[in-house]
Amino acid sequence: MTLPFDDDHAPLYSLGQVADMLRVQHAFLRRLDQHNVVSPSRSPGGQRRYSRRDIMTVQHVTRMTDEGMTLIAIRRILELEQEVRQLRHELERARAHPPQPQ
């Protein structure tokens, strides 16, 4: 049996909890959501709920903003990082199952 806290993608943490954990402003987290940089899940009442995966991404984004990057640039970097992960996964699958000679 798996529990929600065993799932990196389970939306368990509120905006306030994440802000406290990462020592960032609530407004910063809202801005990340508004700019589609980190878009957490929503509770039935509309409250933002962050997963551990979301929190790791916010940490990554915070480091990039500390280096002076804009949210637009950061969003593009995150998109490219995701694309690289997908391509690596496809490459691993292709190597594991090479085409059969005819």
N, C-alpha and C positions, 0 to 999 in steps of 0.2 A: 504494500500500500504506500503510495507517495502522498506527501502532504504539500500544501501550497508553498511552504517555505523551502521545500526541496527543489522547487522549480525556479530557475533564474528569470523566467519571464512572467511569473505570477505578480500581479499588481498589488503589492502589500503595503507600500509606504506612502504616507500623505506628503503633500508639498512641504508642510512645516517640518516633518521629520527629516526629509531629505535636505532641506535648507540647514537644519541644525547639524546633521551628520557631516555635511560638506562645507559648512561655514560659508554659505553663500546667501545672498538676499532672496527673499521670496519673489521679488520683481524680476530677478535674473532668471529664475526658473520659468516664470510666466513668459518672459521674452523668448526663451528658447523654444517654448511651445508655440508661441505666436509666429515665429520665424521658421517653424517646421524643422528645427534642428534636433530637438528631443521632444517627441510627442507621447506623453504618458497616456495610459488608459484612463477612463473616467468611471467613477462609481455611479450607481443608479441615481444618486443625487447630483451628479455633475462634478464632483470633486476629483481633482487630479490624483491618480494613484500610480506610483512608480514601482517598477520591478528592480531587482538587483542589476539586471542588464542595463536598464535605463540609468541607474545610478552610476554604473561604470562609464557609460557614455557621457554623462554630465561631468564626471571627473576629467575625462579626456578633453571635453570641450573647454572646461575651466582652464586647463593647462594651455590650450591654444589661445584662449582670450588673453591669458596672462602674457603670452608672447606677442600680443598686439594684433592678432588676426580678427577680421570682421566675421560676423555671423554668417554672411553670405558665403565667404570663403570657407568657413568651417563646415557649413552644410555641404558644399561641393566636395570637400575633403572626405567627409563621412560617406557620401555617395560613392566616391571612387574607392574608398577602402572596402565598402561592401561589394562593389563590382570585382575587385581583386580577390576577395574571399570566395566569391561565386566561381570565378574563373579557375582558381586553384582547386576548388572542389571538383569542377568538371574535368580538369586535367588529371587529377588523381583517379577519377572514375575511368577515364579513357585509358590511362596506363594500366589500371587493374583489369580492364576488359578490352584488350586490343582487338581490332577488327580481324576476322578470320580470313585467311587468303582463300581466293576462289579458284 
